[in-house]
Amino acid sequence: MPISYKKLWKLLIDKDLKKKDLRDLACISQTSMAKLSHNENVTTDILVRICEALKCDIGDIAEIYYTKQTEQENSSSKE
């Protein structure tokens, strides 16, 4: 499923933090940060570390979005 981390970037702006600050606070690698920047999948461990560092919930940093293709795949898998 497609995922978006736009909420994470907005939260960083609101908290006046840079991506490097987040990397240091959450102890995550440059590779994981690059994946987040490109809306790619990361482990839940990474997401939990980010939430702990920012004192927030997963829903505050990520959201799943649905495309027509995703909706079609979901409806065909239910049959």
Residue pairs with C-beta under 8 A, 6 or more apart in sequence:
1 64
1 66
1 70
2 39
2 64
2 65
2 66
2 67
2 70
3 39
3 41
3 62
3 63
3 64
3 65
4 39
4 62
4 63
4 64
4 65
5 36
5 37
5 39
5 61
5 62
6 63
7 59
7 60
7 61
7 62
7 63
8 36
8 50
8 61
8 62
11 54
11 56
11 60
11 61
12 18
12 19
12 21
12 22
15 54
17 25
19 33
19 37
22 28
22 33
22 50
22 53
22 54
23 29
23 30
23 33
25 53
25 54
26 46
26 49
26 50
26 52
26 53
26 54
27 49
28 46
28 49
28 50
32 42
32 46
35 41
35 42
36 42
36 46
47 58
47 61
47 62
48 58
50 61
51 57
51 58
51 60
51 61
54 60
54 61
